[in-house]
Amino acid sequence: MTVIFLIQIVKTMNMLKIFDPLSYIVTMLGNVIFDLRVFLLFYGIMVFLFSQVFNVLGLANSQIRDYIPRPNGFGELVTYVTELEA
């Protein structure tokens, strides 16, 4: 479904190039999206790495023994209580 939607957007943009006032805007949008591919790759890598860090820290694991759910404006975040053993 998403692929079909993206193909339809590309086809629509190509059809809008027929009209002279819109051809510059369509060309500019195409160039901007083409230039953003490096940034989007970097952004995707950063999101993946942050998710791996949270996975290693155990922030997404509700099976840990000492956790306290605390709701706030961003949803329910889990705060872990650690105790130092003497």
C-alpha positions, 0 to 999 in steps of 0.5 A: 500500500505504501509503495503504491502511494509513493508511486502515485505521488511520483507520477503526479509530480511528473504530470505537474511538470506539464504546467509551466508555473509548477515545473520549477517547484516540482523540479526543486522538490525532486532535487531537495529529496534527492539531496536529503538521501545522505541525511536520511541515511545518517538519521536512520543509522542514528535511530538504529544505534539509539534503539540498540543502546536502549536495548542494551541498557534494558530500558525497553524490558518490563521483565526486570525485577525492580521497575517503577512505571511513572506516567508523564507527558511523553507516555509511560517511561520506566524508571529503574531503581538500583540498590547498592549492595553492601 
